[in-house]
Amino acid sequence: MNIINYIRKLIMSVSAFAEGRLPANIQTAFQTLYPQATDVEWEQMAGCYVAEFIADGQEIDVWFNKQAEWVMTETDVESLEKVPA
C-alpha cells in the first residue's frame, strides 16, 4: 500500500468493530464473491464496510453498503505498466 492510501485510510477509517462485530450479511456477501480470500481485515469508510486482503500480490479492497450490496472493488497497482489494457 502506498503512503498516500495509508494516510487516507488512517484519516478516514473507523474500526468496523468499534461498536460491535461485522454484520453476518456483510460477511456472507463477501465470502460469496471471494471464497478463497484469507487474512481479511475489515474497516468502515464512507458509510461502507471495506474488506482488505492480498491476492496475487496485489492489495484488494472490496466495498459493501450497509445492505450487503457490493459497491466497488479497488485494486492497488504499483505502476501504470501493471494496469490491464
C-alpha angles and dihedrals in degrees: 000000000000121000095252092056090045092053092044091052092044092054098040103035127098118184112262087217100049092105101024141318136309111287113251093233090058092049091048093049091050094048090050091057098036109025092159096052116120135181091030118180120200131208139156122243131167092352093307135106110240125200114201123195143141122252126171089353094303129109111239127193117193117195126206129180122229090270089060092250116146110249104176147323119232120198119190115220127194097218142359090256089069095053111107114247 
